[in-house]
């Protein structure tokens, strides 16, 4: 049963210029004029060097604002030496003109899936879950519908997006303000998905579905006997020292720490409106987390470095299938809650990405110690009236991550 509370968004007009460039469709998870650079560490990153060269990440962040129309962009870039550069561009609050907080908290969206998968894989390592066991074993009687049989869908299928389960997100509607204050029990989301027919036979192909990760969260709760938020906190967030990352409590709609406000459009081309205050239960184990660019870099670096999973489980997580639609770059693969994306400089980025109303992020880490995360304060679909512009804006977020890692 869902409960809806009243919402009263403030409207802010936005008329961005549009940049044309290389366009590749990017995987959707639920889906500036000016700007500054904030720097941490001992070096003046972002300032011109002795030859007058400008910082490409700084300029890219400004372009996301002034040309793609995102209200703000923020990024954290970790070099091989372990130093981190923090960038901000645009405006943190369009109503007051407040600046963008350095390393501000954002809604992580589907980056949450990487942490969810890591929790499941820890349970695999503990012998409490088997990857190739049907989900029916753990959640008997739950996963059934037209063409859907939980006895044929494995835990691996869920984590790999090869289950054939339909995505519940399209059933929520297109207007984000109609659901911003609605609380969804995870079982509500599963019921929305199972009211549709199966997309394909389990294992037949790859297709992104948030339903898979809501079920993964329910699996964790069934096996551990504890709330999912407690498990992700005790197993991932606290051990890694992710001090600015947290799991929102039931009904919690604000963001606790310093953060830029997030914006959305009620329909393509409509004015941007403040949607920072949002009940994230519509995403739950598929995308509810709140975090920062630095903390995401820390998580993906720790994951690749063997701090989160034992070698056998990390190998399973990094065993990928081809991403057959919506890839940010040719050759992209998906493991268990983890994208493997080739970058322009020949290295592979291991990470995810996330889109939830108000915020869009992309990032990850490389095996040689580099990491980068870029976040914007609106979805590409909110700042673009046309599909081509939306795909271009989303691609530009990924392109900036590529620039940050490869430059």
N, C-alpha and C positions, 0 to 999 in steps of 0.2 A: 504494500500500500504506500502511495506517495503522498507527501504533504507539501502543499505549495504555500509560500509566504509572499507577501506583497513586495514588489521591487519598485524603486523610483530612480531610474538612472538619470544622470546629468548628461546633456547633449553637448558635444564639442564638434564643430565643423572641421572638416579636413579636406583639402584639395591639393594632394601631392602631385608633383610631376612624376612621369613614368619613364623609367630607364628601359631601353631595349638592349637585349644581349642574348647570350647563349641560353636557350630554354630547354630544360629537361624536367619532366614531371618528377616531383619528389613525394616520397611516402608520407601520407597524412596520418596522424595518430588519432585525431578526433575530427578528423577532417580528413623634413627635419632640417628643417632649415637650421644650419649651424650645428653646433655640438662641440663637446669638449673631450679631453682625454685626461683620465685620472691615472696616475702612475704610482706603483709601489716598488720598493726595492732601491738599490743604490744607484741605478743608472737612469738617466732621463729619457726613457723610451718615449717615442712619439714626437720628440723634438727633432728638427733637422740635424743631420750629422754634419761632419766637417765638409762634406762635399755638397751639402744642400739637399740631400735626399729626404723625402718625407716617409713617415711610417705608413706602410701600405695597409695595415690593419686599422689604423686611425682613420685613414681616408675611406676605407671600405665601410666602416661603421657609420661615418657621416653620410655616405651615399645611401645606406639603407634608410636613413631618415629623410634626407632632402630629395632623393629621387624615387625611392620606392614608397615613401609615405608612412613608414613606421613612426609612431610618436617618439620612440626611444630605442636605442640599442645599447647593450652592454656586453662585455666580453672579458674573459680571462684566458691568457695565453701562457703556457708553461714551456720553457725551453729545455734543452737537454741538460743545462746546468742546474735545473731545478728552480730557477727564478721565475716568478710570475709577473706578468704585466697586466694591469687592469685598464680597461677602456670604457668610456661612456660617451654617448652622443645623443643629442636631442633633448627632450624635456621630460622630466619625471612625473609631472602633473600638469596637464594642459590647462587646467582651470586656474592654477596659481602661478605657473611658470617655474615651479621648484626644479632644482637640478636632479639629475639621475644619481642615486646613491651608488658609490663604488661597490662592486660585488653585491649588489642588492639582491634580496630574495625575490624569486619568481616561482610561478607554478611550473613544475617540471614536465607536466604532461606525460607522454609515453616514455620518457627516460625512466620513469618508474618501472617499466617492464623489465629493464635490465636488473634492477634490484630485486624485483619479484622472482625472476628466473634464478637469480643467485640464491635466494632463500630456498626455493624448491630444490636446487642442486645441492645445497648443503644437506638437506634432508635425504637426498639420494646417497650422498657420501656417508650418512649415518645409518643407512640401511632401512630407513623408514618409508621411502618411496622408490619405486622402480620406474625408470623412464619409459620402458616399453610395456608397462602394465596399462590396461584400459582404465579410463577415468571412472568407469562404472565400479571398479573395485573399491575406490575411495569415496565416491559420492553416489552410492547406489540409488537408482531410480530417478536421478535428477536430469540427466542429459538424454532426453528422448523427444522426438518430434517428427515432422514430415521428412523422411529420408535421413533422420538423425538417430544414431544408435550409440550410446555411451560405451557399449561393449566393444565397439570397433575403433574408438578414438583413444589413442594413447596419451600419456602425459607428455611424451615427446612431441606429438602432433600439436598439442596445445601451445607449448613453448616455442615451437618452430613455425606456427601459423600454417600448418598443413592439415588442420582438422576438418575443414569444410564447413565449420560452423558459421552461420551468418552473423554479421556485426549488428549489435543492437543500436549503435550510435545514430544511424539514419532515422530510426523510429522516434528519436527525441525531437525531431523537427529542425527547421532551419534558423529560427529566431532564438538566439542565445538568451535573450532577456525573458523569454517565457519559461525557461527552466533554471535560471540562475539561482533561485532560492528553493528549488525543489529538492527534498531529500529522497534519495533512492537507496533502499536496502539492496545489497548485492544480488539477492534472489530476484528482486524486481527486474534488474538488468538482464539476468539470465532468462527470465520469463519473456521479456521483450524479444530477445534473440530467438528463443525456441518457438515463438509464434510464427516464425518464418520457416521456409523449407531450407534444407541443406544446400550449400553452394556447390559442393562436389563431394566425391567419395574421399574418405580419409586417406591422406598420403598421396592423392592424385596430383596435387599442385600446391603452389604457395599462394596464399591470399591473406592479407592482413585483416585481422578481426580482433577488436577489443574484447569480445566475448571470451576468447581463449584465456585472457589474463585475469578476468573476473573469476573464472573457474579455477585458475591456478591459485588465486587468493583463498577461495573456499577450500581447496585441497589442503593448503597450509593450515587453515584453521581446524579442519577435520583431523588431520594427522597429529598436530601438536596440542589440540585442545585449548589453544589460546587465541586471542584476537590477532588478526593479521598485522595490524599496526604495531602491536607489541613485538611480534616476531621480527619485523623488518627493522625496528628500532634496536632491539637487543642483539640481533645477528649482524647487522650491516652498519647502521648509522653510528651507534656508540663505539663499537670496536675500531672503526676507521677515524674516529674523531671528527665526524662531519657536524661541526658545531652549529652551522647555520641551516641544517637540514632537519625537517621534522615531518611527522605524519599527523595531519590535521585530525582533531577529535571529531566525534559524531556531531554534526550540526555546526561545526566551526567554519565560518564563512570569510573571516578576515585573514590577513597575513600578518604574522606576529612582529617581524623585525623590519628594519629599514628596507623599503622596496619602492620601485617605480610603479605607478598605477598602470593597470592593464585596461585595454580598450577593445571594443567590438562594434560591429555594425549590425543592425537588425536585419538588413538585407544587403546584397551587393550594391555598392555605390552610395549607401546611406551614410549619414554622418557618424563619426565615431562617438561612442558613449562609454563612460566609465563602467567597467564590469569587474573591477578589482574584487569587490565583495561578492563571493560566489560560493555556493555549496559544491565542493568537488566530489561529492559522493557519486555523481554521474560518471566518474572515471574510476574510482576506487583503486583496486590493485592494478588496473591498467594505466592509471595516470594521475593519482591524487597527490603525490608528494610535493612539498615545497622545499626549494633548495636555492643554491647560488651557483654561478659559473665556476667559482673556485672549487666548491664541494663536488660538483660533477666531474671536474678534472681529477680531483683526488680519488673519487670512486673508481673511474675507469682506469686510472693509472695503477691503483692498488689491485684491481681485478686482474689486469694483465700481468702484474708483478707477483701473483700467487698469494696475495694476502687475504683473499676472500674465499677461494675454493682450493681444494686439493688438486693435484695435477690431473687426475683422471676426470674429474668433473669439469675442470676448465677446458680440457680437450673436447669434451662433449659440447660445451657451450660454444666453442669456436669452430665446430664442424658445421659448415654452412650448406644451404641449398640456394640455387640461383633466385634472385629477386626478379620475377618475370614481369612486373609492372610497377611503375612509379619509382624507379631507382634514381638516386641523385647523381650517379655516375655509372658508366658501363662497367660490367663485371662485379657489381655489388652482390653480396650474398648475405643470407640471414642465418644465424645459428640458433641458439636458444636464448632469446631475449637480447640479441646482439647483432648489429650490422657490421659487416666487413666491407669497407668502401675504399677502392683504390684512389689515391690522390695524384695530383698532377706531377709531383716530384718523385713518384715511383714507390712511395711507402703506402702501407695500408692503415687506415684509421679504423679502430675498433670502438664502437660507441652505439649511440642510438639517436634519438631526436624526439621532440615532443611538441604537440599542439593541443592546447586547451584554451577555451575562450579567455582572451586577454594576453596570452603569452605564447611565444613560439621559440623553440630552442633547437640547436643542433651542435653536436660535438663528439669528442671521444679522445682516445689516446693512441699512441703508437708504441711499438715494442722498444724503441730506442729512447723512451722517456719524454717525448713531446706530448702535449695535450692542449686542446683548445675547446672552448665552449662559447657560442654566440647566442644571445637571447634578444628577442624583440618584444615590445609591449603591445602587440596585436598579432592576430593571425594574418597570413598573406591574403586569405579570403576576405578579411575585413578592410584591407587597405587597397584592394583592387576590385574594380567593377567588372572587369572582363576576365575570363578564364586564362587567357594568355598572359595577362599581367600578373595574375595570381601565381601561375607557375613560375614566371620569371622572378617575382619577389621571393618566393620560397627557394628557388635555385640560388639567388644571390646570398641568402643566409648561409647555405652550404658552401658556396664559393668563398665566402669570407673565412670560414673554418679552414678550407684548403689553403688559402693565402696565409693564414696565421700559422699553420703547421709547416708550410713549405718555404716560406720566404727566408 
